[in-house]
Amino acid sequence: MATSEYLRNGRTKERSQAPVLQLPAATRHAVIGPATVASVVMMANDVLMILLAFGMALVLRWEVVAKLATAVGPGPNQWIIPIDLLYVSWFVLAYILVARRYGLYALVPAAAGTHELRLVIQSSLTAGLLLCGTLYMFHAVGISRILIMLLVGTATVTLCVRRAFWRYARYRQYEQGIELRNVMILGTNQLGYALSRHIRDYRRLGYRFVGFVIAPGSPVSGEISSDQILGGVDKIRHLARQHFVDELVIAEFYPTESVIRLVQDARELDIDVRAISGYYGEFSTNAPVEYLGIFPVAPLHRREPRVIGLFCKRVVDTVLSLLALIFTAPLMLAIAIAVKLESEGPILYVSDRIGKRGRVFPCFKFRTMVNHAEKLKKDLTALNERDGVLFKVSNDPRVTPLGRILRKYSLDELPQFINVLRGEMSIVGPRPPIASEVEKYELEHFRRLEVLPGLTGLWQVQARHDPSFAKYIALDTAYVENWSFWLDLRILIQTANVVVRGTGA
């Protein structure tokens, strides 16, 4: 299915509006996917907050309480002893387990901020009770009870403050169209329409309404326009892939047997499925009632993102990009001067590239071609050595002498570490395409846009000089479907070999 209908570029004059790719109408809502590493990041932040609270408790214990009362336990010479750290570690573990049980690390945050803070306070106090119970069981009489109370109190405060700031930051992202979950609604009745309006009107919920899926024989509410109906439920797999759907919400009763098949499809597509509470009690007997805004829903299927691996990937991206920018700064300065002296034009070549789930971002590279090279490209179309939508010409006359050296050793891509640091790219991932390439994609090609693009990837190290577009897509798709943290490390090792041998051009 070739795509030929495109949207206007989503860039606006306001910085608050996230840029959107000129995608086909079928993919126009799929801008950015959920942050699957969010739960691990929140856990790490909570651990840091509890450690900070422990430090505050120590200061209060010795600098305030000890001066108000002389008989408060051991003297200041026992500032921190190993047994203190052991029980603090138990408090951290207990809090993480309780908070996770309360859903505080779910990808979808609690709808109300006050409800979330109540759960944080409840988790902290429960963890404090577990800590006190452990002290009682092990007869830990040497541990200061005042220190324990101060720890629980300061931890409660720091955790609540962090949650409040985190929620404020999330709201800012949602208002900019960032990190929204793409939601598709099965059901064209009045309830489904009301749910869609609620999602559209309250951006702080963190959702983007994609459209309706219509079930066979279901009536369509008169308030639902035809352009909001994506298709029938029989095309659910096709529609979910087209729109980068994160969640399907069932807003009208659908036969139980069909729902079972729907959940099986969702498991393969890696999307969540929730239904309006009360429809399928046999599937959600032990599941807690959740809220999508003001609408009570019950989860029928939850995907299991590889948060640990993705978290490690982001940490590696951040650390390596920072180190690369620091250690290559003198080299990048020399290259910038050489580029400026060699020919007219800007030092950096900035082009709009298509990132994860269709997000448009400015990709930075050192300029390796003469100025106005894009205008000369159409004259070289007949010399294109690649098939499909790729473009490559050996001995491209637009490339400057310095540019050939930079390309040979991939030095022109050093500024892209800035893109990695900004979270627009990863060190390892599919090559970031330009809009003119994506315009010619078939439906299955959009699979490669489900992850962050990378500086290097499977195609770059295994088939960079292969003219086959099919091989290009196959390797990128294989990377997306078989990704692991260890695969990234293997690609990085192979990339180092390619750079040293100078085969990057």
Secondary structure, 3 states (H helix, E strand, C coil): CCCCCECCCCCCCCCCCCCECCCEHHHCCCCCCCCCCHHHHHHHHHHHHHHHHHHHHHHHHHHHHHHHCCCCCCCCCCCCCHHHHHHHHHHHHHHHHHHHHCCCCCCCCCCCHHHHHHHHHHHHHHHHHHHHHHHHHCCCCCCCHHHHHHHHHHHHHHHHHHHHHHHHHHHHHHHCCCCCEEEEEECCCHHHHHHHHHHHHCHHHCEEEEEEEECCCCCCCCCCCHHHEEEEHHHHHHHHHHCCCCEEEECCCCCHHHHHHHHHHHHHHCCEEEEECCCCCCCCCCCCCEEECCEEEEEEECCCCCHHHHHHHHHHHHHHHHHHHHHCHHHHHHHHHHHHHHCCCCCEEEEEEECHHHEEEEEEEECCECCCHHHHHHHHHHHCCCCCCCCCCCCCCCECHHHHHHHHCCHHHCCHHHHHHCCCCEEECCCCCEHHHHCCCCHHHHHHHHCCCEEECHHHHHCCCCCCHHHHHHHHHHHHHCCCHHHHHHHHHHHHHHHHHCCCC
